[in-house]
Amino acid sequence: MVHMMEGSSLKSPLRSFNVLVFLLLTHFDEGQSQAMAPSESVVSMVGGDAVLPCRLEAGLDAAQVTVEWGRPDLEPRFVYIWHNGKELTNNQNAAYKGRASMSADELKQGNSSLKLTQLKISDNGRYRCYIPKHDEEYFVELLVGSVSSPSPSRTSTISLSGLDRTHGSVELQCESAGWYPQPEVLWLDGDGNLLSAGPTETVRGPDDLYTVSSRVTVEKRHSNNFTCRVQQKKINQSRETVIQVSDDFFEVSSSCAASVAFSVIFGLMLVFTVSLFVWKWKQNKIKRKQLQHPKEEGQQLMTEINKIEDLDKKKAKLDEEFMKNEEEQNNVTQTIESLQKITKELETQKEKLKSQSEEADKKSEEQENKMKSLDEEVMKKEGDKTANKAQGYMKLKDIMTEVIWSLEERKKDHQQLNMNTESIIKAAYDEVDKQKEKKQKLQISREQMKQQIEEMENHKKALQSKLQSDNEGK
């Protein structure tokens, strides 16, 4: 009889080929991720989180500089970009949207590490942290692992795959699914000694996860407990189960030896045929890729070169517009200074007109005093006072008329000059305001063009870096 560790059993040897024994799994998990220094590996599990380390020199603030995280094997290769205090998502690879982030508080401390969430098998690869301002780069290797789970779709099983009644031996098969990277399979006896088993069969599914299968032939021992252990050292994970085989299965019987031997030989031939077919198919696929690879690399190289040339043309055009903007801004500044100078001179002229008006009023007052004095003189003369008085009034009228006309003309001239001056001053102030507004718009446009030029430079450096990495990879 075959006994599991839980105490279940098979009552008849005739049912042994249909019995599947489900794994009792022991999970050794050392944690989802380990913080490693730059250029070292970070290990995490599917569905978990990982932090890829990257730091500036102590005391440097990374919040206001550009930090690029990328994978050279992707297109687009940008995983995350931090620029001028905010994240840029225009060129971010779609596979990382919503899963990549950086801490603004940590950036202020010089920590430009990248956090990835909801990890996938496709996240495996080499990541590059690049800081253009300091021309620094760090490389981090991320390993995302997966381990067999107790779910029905990924269960691990041990089954009796054959009996050798002639020699009294039993063949056991162990299968486990849902692994990444590819694990190894070990067989142990009840004392913990390693058993010699056949080659491990490995199948990689469309989800990139591995399914492994191994067979071992065992003979009767004092303890018929046998352990199948599936382990992956890189991610520090293992699964194992124990099966107990009843003594009945090790009994020698000549009647069924031929059928068992035939079954074993047929099974081996089938496995060999399938393995050969899979091997040839993989070899043909590799050859096709090798034939296509140079052409694809050439096309990709030309695409990157064309991108760089387009960026150079756009940058040259922006540089020209930037120079024109700067020249126009200088002209506006000179115009504002000239208008301010003219306005100051007009204010001075206005003060002179005011002074002249006050002087005219003073002279008018002097003329009135003279007329009063003349009137008194006429009244004091002896003789024909009426005639004298009439004569005096005539002189006085002439003087008054002359003074009045003179004062009126001056008053009109002062009023007209004052109005003209006020109008010119107002026009000058209005023009100054317009020129200042124009200068402000030019400054805003200049800053925008400056930012565009900087972004183009960064993009160009990124493309050149990618081309250099591709050339070094060759």
Backbone torsions as a table, in degrees:
resi	resn	phi	psi	omega
1	MET	NA	153.4	178.0
2	VAL	-105.5	122.5	-177.1
3	HIS	-112.3	129.2	172.0
4	MET	-83.9	168.3	-179.9
5	MET	-64.9	-24.7	179.2
6	GLU	-78.1	-14.5	179.1
7	GLY	105.5	4.7	177.4
8	SER	-73.8	159.1	-176.3
9	SER	-148.1	163.1	173.3
10	LEU	-107.8	127.9	-172.8
11	LYS	-86.8	-17.5	-176.8
12	SER	-136.7	135.8	178.1
13	PRO	-64.0	-22.5	-177.5
14	LEU	-68.3	-20.3	-179.0
15	ARG	-94.6	5.9	-171.1
16	SER	-65.0	-31.5	-175.9
17	PHE	-75.7	-15.2	-179.1
18	ASN	-102.9	4.3	-174.4
19	VAL	-90.1	128.6	174.0
20	LEU	-115.9	129.7	-179.6
21	VAL	-107.3	115.4	-178.1
22	PHE	-75.0	144.3	-176.8
23	LEU	-68.5	140.2	163.0
24	LEU	-99.4	108.8	-167.0
25	LEU	-92.8	139.0	171.9
26	THR	-113.6	119.7	-171.4
27	HIS	-102.3	117.2	175.4
28	PHE	-107.8	109.0	-175.0
29	ASP	-123.9	117.2	-177.9
30	GLU	-88.8	7.9	-179.7
31	GLY	117.8	158.3	-174.4
32	GLN	-75.7	-39.3	-176.2
33	SER	-149.8	154.8	177.4
34	GLN	-126.3	131.7	178.8
35	ALA	-75.3	121.0	-177.2
36	MET	-117.1	159.8	176.0
37	ALA	-71.7	158.9	178.1
38	PRO	-54.1	146.2	-179.1
39	SER	75.0	7.9	174.8
40	GLU	-112.6	179.3	-174.6
41	SER	-93.7	148.9	171.6
42	VAL	-120.4	128.7	-176.3
43	VAL	-113.0	133.4	176.3
44	SER	-150.7	177.3	-175.3
45	MET	-114.8	157.1	178.5
46	VAL	-56.7	132.8	179.9
47	GLY	88.4	-12.4	-179.4
48	GLY	-92.9	-166.5	179.6
49	ASP	-116.3	159.1	176.1
50	ALA	-146.6	145.1	176.6
51	VAL	-114.7	118.9	178.5
52	LEU	-94.2	114.9	-171.7
53	PRO	-75.8	143.2	173.4
54	CYS	-163.6	123.3	-176.6
55	ARG	-133.2	147.7	169.8
56	LEU	-84.5	179.2	175.4
57	GLU	-64.1	152.2	-176.9
58	ALA	-56.2	133.2	175.9
59	GLY	91.4	-7.4	-179.1
60	LEU	-89.7	137.1	-179.6
61	ASP	-91.1	120.4	-178.8
62	ALA	-95.8	-0.6	-173.8
63	ALA	-67.9	-29.0	-176.1
64	GLN	-106.5	13.4	176.9
65	VAL	-111.7	173.2	178.8
66	THR	-93.3	127.7	176.9
67	VAL	-123.8	123.2	-179.3
68	GLU	-113.0	125.5	171.1
69	TRP	-109.4	129.8	-177.3
70	GLY	-151.7	168.0	173.1
71	ARG	-124.9	117.1	-176.0
72	PRO	-60.5	-20.9	-176.1
73	ASP	-88.5	1.5	-178.7
74	LEU	-104.9	163.1	174.0
75	GLU	-142.9	111.9	-4.2
76	PRO	-69.0	153.8	-171.3
77	ARG	-87.4	-7.3	-176.3
78	PHE	-77.5	122.4	175.4
79	VAL	-90.1	-39.2	-179.5
80	TYR	-162.6	139.3	179.0
81	ILE	-131.2	127.7	173.5
82	TRP	-111.3	123.0	-174.0
83	HIS	-142.0	123.2	176.3
84	ASN	51.1	47.2	173.7
85	GLY	82.6	9.9	178.2
86	LYS	-152.9	162.7	180.0
87	GLU	-88.6	145.2	177.2
88	LEU	-110.8	128.7	-176.4
89	THR	-116.2	3.2	-176.1
90	ASN	-61.6	-44.9	-175.7
91	ASN	-103.4	13.2	-177.8
92	GLN	-72.2	137.5	176.0
93	ASN	-61.5	132.9	-174.2
94	ALA	-60.6	-26.7	-177.6
95	ALA	-67.1	-17.1	-176.0
96	TYR	-111.3	2.4	180.0
97	LYS	-63.7	128.2	179.5
98	GLY	80.9	-3.3	-178.5
99	ARG	-117.1	-11.7	-178.9
100	ALA	-111.7	138.7	-178.6
101	SER	-156.4	160.7	174.3
102	MET	-134.6	148.0	-178.1
103	SER	-88.3	122.8	179.1
104	ALA	-62.6	-38.6	179.4
105	ASP	-66.0	-40.6	178.9
106	GLU	-68.2	-34.8	178.6
107	LEU	-60.8	-37.3	178.8
108	LYS	-63.8	-23.8	177.9
109	GLN	-92.4	6.2	179.8
110	GLY	88.3	6.7	-178.9
111	ASN	-95.6	106.7	-178.4
112	SER	-106.9	34.7	179.3
113	SER	-68.8	150.7	-178.1
114	LEU	-107.7	133.7	176.8
115	LYS	-107.2	127.4	176.3
116	LEU	-113.4	134.9	-179.6
117	THR	-117.5	164.3	178.0
118	GLN	49.8	56.0	-173.1
119	LEU	-61.6	146.8	178.7
120	LYS	-125.2	164.2	176.5
121	ILE	-61.3	-34.6	-179.1
122	SER	-68.1	-10.1	178.2
123	ASP	-78.7	-8.7	178.4
124	ASN	-61.0	136.4	176.1
125	GLY	156.0	-173.0	-177.6
126	ARG	-102.1	123.2	-176.9
127	TYR	-108.0	146.2	-177.8
128	ARG	-122.4	123.5	174.2
129	CYS	-100.3	118.0	-175.4
130	TYR	-125.2	128.9	179.7
131	ILE	-118.3	97.1	-172.9
132	PRO	-58.2	-38.0	-175.0
133	LYS	-60.3	-39.3	-179.4
134	HIS	-100.1	-1.0	-177.9
135	ASP	51.6	46.8	179.7
136	GLU	-114.8	144.6	176.6
137	GLU	-143.3	146.1	179.4
138	TYR	-132.0	146.3	179.4
139	PHE	-119.4	133.8	-179.7
140	VAL	-129.5	130.9	178.2
141	GLU	-96.3	119.3	179.9
142	LEU	-102.2	127.1	176.3
143	LEU	-116.1	114.1	178.1
144	VAL	-103.4	116.8	-176.0
145	GLY	-105.1	163.2	175.7
146	SER	-138.7	144.8	-176.6
147	VAL	-131.1	149.9	-179.3
148	SER	-59.6	134.5	-179.1
149	SER	-111.7	163.1	-177.6
150	PRO	-74.9	2.8	-177.2
151	SER	-67.0	154.5	-178.1
152	PRO	-57.8	-32.1	-177.5
153	SER	-75.4	-18.8	-178.2
154	ARG	-129.7	32.3	-177.6
155	THR	-71.2	151.3	176.0
156	SER	-106.9	135.7	-174.0
157	THR	-132.8	154.4	167.7
158	ILE	-122.2	137.3	178.7
159	SER	-139.1	156.3	171.3
160	LEU	-79.4	115.7	-176.4
161	SER	-101.5	-10.5	179.9
162	GLY	-175.2	155.8	175.9
163	LEU	-126.1	140.1	174.4
164	ASP	-117.3	91.9	-178.3
165	ARG	-67.5	-23.5	-178.7
166	THR	-69.1	-44.2	-177.4
167	HIS	-103.3	-2.7	178.9
168	GLY	68.5	42.0	179.9
169	SER	-121.8	162.1	-178.6
170	VAL	-128.5	136.9	175.8
171	GLU	-101.7	126.3	179.5
172	LEU	-111.0	144.9	177.1
173	GLN	-123.9	134.8	178.2
174	CYS	-121.2	131.7	179.5
175	GLU	-133.9	137.2	179.8
176	SER	-142.8	136.5	-175.9
177	ALA	-121.5	163.4	173.2
178	GLY	87.6	33.0	-176.7
179	TRP	-106.7	149.7	167.9
180	TYR	-162.5	131.7	-7.5
181	PRO	-65.4	-176.6	-177.6
182	GLN	-60.8	125.9	-179.5
183	PRO	-90.0	176.2	174.6
184	GLU	-116.0	154.1	-178.0
185	VAL	-115.6	130.0	178.9
186	LEU	-123.6	144.8	174.6
187	TRP	-114.4	135.3	-179.7
188	LEU	-129.4	146.5	174.4
189	ASP	-87.8	-174.4	-176.1
190	GLY	-64.0	-20.8	178.8
191	ASP	-93.8	2.5	-180.0
192	GLY	86.1	9.6	178.8
193	ASN	-81.3	142.7	-179.3
194	LEU	-72.7	132.2	178.9
195	LEU	-99.3	148.7	177.3
196	SER	-82.3	120.7	-177.0
197	ALA	-122.6	167.5	178.2
198	GLY	-73.7	174.9	-179.6
199	PRO	-62.7	143.8	179.6
200	THR	-78.0	130.6	176.0
201	GLU	-91.2	133.2	-175.6
202	THR	-127.2	133.5	175.6
203	VAL	-129.7	130.0	177.9
204	ARG	-103.5	121.9	-175.9
205	GLY	-83.0	175.8	179.3
206	PRO	-63.5	-20.4	176.9
207	ASP	-88.9	11.0	179.4
208	ASP	69.6	8.0	178.7
209	LEU	-91.5	148.0	-175.4
210	TYR	-97.6	142.0	169.5
211	THR	-117.2	125.6	-176.8
212	VAL	-116.8	148.3	-179.9
213	SER	-141.6	137.5	-177.9
214	SER	-142.1	146.7	177.9
215	ARG	-122.0	146.1	177.1
216	VAL	-142.5	141.8	175.9
217	THR	-104.0	124.9	-176.0
218	VAL	-122.4	152.5	175.6
219	GLU	-114.3	166.3	-176.4
220	LYS	-61.4	136.8	179.0
221	ARG	-134.3	173.2	-179.6
222	HIS	-63.7	-29.5	173.7
223	SER	-125.8	114.0	-177.3
224	ASN	-87.6	36.1	174.4
225	ASN	-91.6	129.3	179.3
226	PHE	-129.7	138.0	-175.6
227	THR	-115.2	131.9	171.2
228	CYS	-106.1	120.5	-179.4
229	ARG	-117.6	124.8	175.2
230	VAL	-110.6	124.8	-174.8
231	GLN	-141.1	153.7	175.8
232	GLN	-136.1	104.9	-172.3
233	LYS	-69.1	-31.4	-176.7
234	LYS	-63.0	-34.6	179.3
235	ILE	-106.0	5.9	174.9
236	ASN	57.6	48.1	-178.9
237	GLN	-127.8	146.2	176.0
238	SER	-152.2	153.3	174.4
239	ARG	-133.7	142.7	177.4
240	GLU	-150.3	155.5	176.0
241	THR	-142.1	159.1	-178.0
242	VAL	-123.5	135.8	176.3
243	ILE	-124.0	139.6	176.8
244	GLN	-112.8	124.3	-177.4
245	VAL	-101.8	130.3	-179.7
246	SER	-69.7	153.0	179.1
247	ASP	-59.8	-26.9	-177.3
248	ASP	-58.0	-31.6	-176.0
249	PHE	-75.2	-14.9	-178.4
250	PHE	-97.7	4.7	179.0
251	GLU	-71.4	137.7	-178.9
252	VAL	-83.3	130.3	178.9
253	SER	-142.2	119.2	-177.1
254	SER	-73.9	-19.9	-174.9
255	SER	-68.3	-32.3	-176.8
256	CYS	-108.2	6.1	-176.2
257	ALA	-62.0	-41.5	-176.8
258	ALA	-65.2	-43.9	-178.1
259	SER	-66.5	-38.3	178.5
260	VAL	-65.9	-43.6	179.8
261	ALA	-62.2	-42.3	178.6
262	PHE	-61.3	-42.1	-179.6
263	SER	-63.0	-43.0	-179.3
264	VAL	-64.3	-45.6	-179.2
265	ILE	-63.4	-43.2	179.3
266	PHE	-62.1	-42.1	178.7
267	GLY	-62.5	-42.5	179.3
268	LEU	-64.3	-41.5	179.0
269	MET	-63.7	-40.0	179.2
270	LEU	-64.2	-45.2	178.3
271	VAL	-61.6	-42.7	-179.6
272	PHE	-63.1	-43.3	-179.6
273	THR	-62.3	-47.1	179.7
274	VAL	-62.9	-43.1	179.9
275	SER	-62.2	-41.5	179.2
276	LEU	-64.1	-42.3	179.3
277	PHE	-62.3	-45.3	179.5
278	VAL	-63.2	-40.9	-179.1
279	TRP	-63.3	-45.3	179.2
280	LYS	-63.9	-39.9	179.6
281	TRP	-62.7	-41.6	178.5
282	LYS	-66.0	-39.9	179.7
283	GLN	-63.2	-42.5	177.7
284	ASN	-63.2	-39.4	179.2
285	LYS	-64.9	-40.6	178.5
286	ILE	-64.4	-40.8	179.3
287	LYS	-63.4	-41.5	179.0
288	ARG	-62.8	-40.6	178.9
289	LYS	-64.8	-39.6	179.9
290	GLN	-65.1	-35.0	178.5
291	LEU	-71.2	-34.8	-177.4
292	GLN	-83.5	-24.1	-171.8
293	HIS	-59.6	-48.2	-178.9
294	PRO	-59.1	-40.3	-179.4
295	LYS	-64.4	-44.8	179.8
296	GLU	-63.7	-39.4	178.9
297	GLU	-63.7	-40.5	178.9
298	GLY	-63.4	-43.5	178.8
299	GLN	-63.9	-41.3	179.7
300	GLN	-64.7	-39.9	179.1
301	LEU	-62.6	-44.8	178.9
302	MET	-62.8	-38.2	178.1
303	THR	-61.7	-45.0	-179.6
304	GLU	-65.7	-39.9	179.3
305	ILE	-64.5	-42.3	177.8
306	ASN	-61.7	-38.3	177.5
307	LYS	-61.7	-42.9	-179.9
308	ILE	-64.5	-42.0	179.1
309	GLU	-64.0	-41.3	177.1
310	ASP	-61.9	-40.6	178.6
311	LEU	-64.2	-39.3	178.6
312	ASP	-62.4	-41.8	179.7
313	LYS	-65.4	-45.8	179.1
314	LYS	-62.7	-39.4	179.5
315	LYS	-66.0	-40.5	178.4
316	ALA	-61.3	-41.8	178.5
317	LYS	-64.7	-42.7	178.4
318	LEU	-65.4	-38.6	177.8
319	ASP	-61.0	-41.3	178.9
320	GLU	-64.1	-45.7	177.5
321	GLU	-63.1	-36.2	178.8
322	PHE	-63.3	-41.5	179.1
323	MET	-65.9	-41.6	177.6
324	LYS	-62.9	-41.8	178.4
325	ASN	-60.5	-43.3	-179.5
326	GLU	-64.7	-40.8	179.0
327	GLU	-64.9	-44.2	178.9
328	GLU	-64.0	-37.0	178.4
329	GLN	-65.3	-37.2	176.9
330	ASN	-65.2	-40.8	178.1
331	ASN	-62.6	-41.7	178.7
332	VAL	-63.2	-40.7	178.8
333	THR	-61.9	-42.4	178.2
334	GLN	-64.6	-39.4	178.3
335	THR	-62.4	-43.8	178.9
336	ILE	-61.1	-43.3	179.4
337	GLU	-63.3	-41.2	179.2
338	SER	-64.5	-44.0	179.1
339	LEU	-63.4	-39.3	178.2
340	GLN	-65.1	-35.9	178.2
341	LYS	-67.4	-43.6	178.3
342	ILE	-63.3	-41.7	179.6
343	THR	-60.7	-40.9	178.7
344	LYS	-63.5	-41.2	178.6
345	GLU	-65.1	-38.7	178.1
346	LEU	-65.8	-37.5	176.4
347	GLU	-62.2	-39.2	177.8
348	THR	-64.6	-42.1	178.5
349	GLN	-63.8	-36.7	178.8
350	LYS	-62.8	-40.4	177.7
351	GLU	-65.0	-36.5	178.2
352	LYS	-65.1	-42.3	178.6
353	LEU	-61.4	-39.7	177.9
354	LYS	-62.7	-41.0	179.6
355	SER	-65.4	-40.6	179.6
356	GLN	-66.9	-36.4	178.3
357	SER	-64.2	-42.2	178.0
358	GLU	-63.9	-37.4	179.3
359	GLU	-66.7	-37.3	177.9
360	ALA	-65.2	-40.5	177.2
361	ASP	-61.1	-38.7	179.9
362	LYS	-64.7	-41.4	179.8
363	LYS	-67.4	-36.3	177.7
364	SER	-60.6	-41.3	178.9
365	GLU	-64.1	-38.3	179.0
366	GLU	-63.7	-38.2	179.4
367	GLN	-65.6	-39.6	178.0
368	GLU	-63.0	-39.8	177.6
369	ASN	-63.9	-38.1	178.8
370	LYS	-64.7	-39.5	-179.8
371	MET	-64.6	-40.4	177.2
372	LYS	-61.7	-40.7	-179.6
373	SER	-65.5	-38.5	-179.9
374	LEU	-67.0	-39.0	-179.9
375	ASP	-62.6	-40.6	179.1
376	GLU	-66.5	-36.7	-179.2
377	GLU	-66.0	-40.6	-179.9
378	VAL	-64.2	-38.6	-177.1
379	MET	-69.6	-26.9	-176.3
380	LYS	-84.5	-16.6	-176.7
381	LYS	-68.9	142.0	176.7
382	GLU	-88.0	161.5	179.3
383	GLY	108.1	-146.3	-179.3
384	ASP	-74.4	91.8	-174.3
385	LYS	-64.8	-34.7	-178.8
386	THR	-64.1	-45.5	179.6
387	ALA	-64.5	-43.4	179.2
388	ASN	-62.3	-41.0	-178.8
389	LYS	-65.6	-39.5	178.3
390	ALA	-64.8	-42.6	178.3
391	GLN	-62.7	-40.3	-180.0
392	GLY	-65.9	-39.8	179.9
393	TYR	-66.9	-33.2	178.4
394	MET	-64.4	-43.0	177.5
395	LYS	-63.6	-41.8	-179.6
396	LEU	-62.8	-39.4	179.6
397	LYS	-64.3	-40.8	178.5
398	ASP	-62.2	-43.2	-179.2
399	ILE	-63.8	-44.8	-178.6
400	MET	-62.8	-42.3	179.1
401	THR	-61.1	-44.0	179.9
402	GLU	-63.5	-43.6	-179.1
403	VAL	-65.3	-43.1	-178.3
404	ILE	-62.0	-46.3	179.4
405	TRP	-62.4	-40.6	-180.0
406	SER	-63.1	-44.4	-179.5
407	LEU	-66.8	-40.1	180.0
408	GLU	-63.1	-42.2	179.6
409	GLU	-63.4	-43.2	179.0
410	ARG	-64.2	-40.7	-179.2
411	LYS	-61.9	-43.9	178.5
412	LYS	-63.4	-43.2	179.7
413	ASP	-61.8	-43.5	-179.6
414	HIS	-64.5	-42.2	179.2
415	GLN	-62.8	-43.9	-179.7
416	GLN	-64.6	-43.7	178.8
417	LEU	-63.7	-39.2	-179.3
418	ASN	-65.5	-43.2	178.6
419	MET	-63.2	-43.9	179.4
420	ASN	-61.9	-42.2	-179.8
421	THR	-63.4	-45.2	179.3
422	GLU	-60.7	-42.3	-179.5
423	SER	-63.3	-43.3	-179.0
424	ILE	-66.4	-41.7	179.8
425	ILE	-61.7	-44.2	-179.7
426	LYS	-62.1	-44.2	179.1
427	ALA	-62.3	-38.0	179.3
428	ALA	-65.5	-43.7	178.6
429	TYR	-62.9	-42.7	178.6
430	ASP	-60.0	-43.0	-179.6
431	GLU	-66.8	-36.6	176.6
432	VAL	-61.5	-44.2	179.2
433	ASP	-61.8	-43.5	178.8
434	LYS	-61.3	-44.2	-179.1
435	GLN	-66.2	-36.1	177.0
436	LYS	-65.3	-41.8	178.2
437	GLU	-63.0	-41.9	178.0
438	LYS	-63.2	-41.0	179.1
439	LYS	-62.5	-41.1	179.0
440	GLN	-62.5	-43.9	178.4
441	LYS	-62.5	-39.6	178.7
442	LEU	-64.3	-38.5	178.5
443	GLN	-64.7	-42.5	178.4
444	ILE	-62.8	-45.4	179.3
445	SER	-62.4	-36.9	179.7
446	ARG	-65.9	-41.8	178.1
447	GLU	-63.6	-40.7	179.1
448	GLN	-63.3	-44.4	178.6
449	MET	-64.9	-37.6	178.3
450	LYS	-62.4	-41.5	178.2
451	GLN	-66.3	-40.7	178.2
452	GLN	-62.7	-41.2	178.8
453	ILE	-62.9	-41.8	179.5
454	GLU	-64.5	-42.6	179.0
455	GLU	-63.5	-39.9	177.4
456	MET	-63.7	-39.1	178.0
457	GLU	-62.2	-43.5	179.7
458	ASN	-64.0	-43.3	179.3
459	HIS	-62.7	-41.1	179.5
460	LYS	-63.3	-44.4	178.4
461	LYS	-61.5	-38.9	179.3
462	ALA	-63.4	-43.8	178.9
463	LEU	-65.0	-41.9	178.8
464	GLN	-64.4	-38.8	178.0
465	SER	-64.0	-39.4	179.5
466	LYS	-64.7	-44.5	178.4
467	LEU	-60.7	-41.0	178.9
468	GLN	-64.7	-40.8	178.0
469	SER	-63.9	-41.4	179.2
470	ASP	-63.3	-40.5	179.3
471	ASN	-66.3	-40.4	178.7
472	GLU	-66.3	-33.6	179.3
473	GLY	-65.1	-30.9	178.9
474	LYS	-69.3	NA	NA
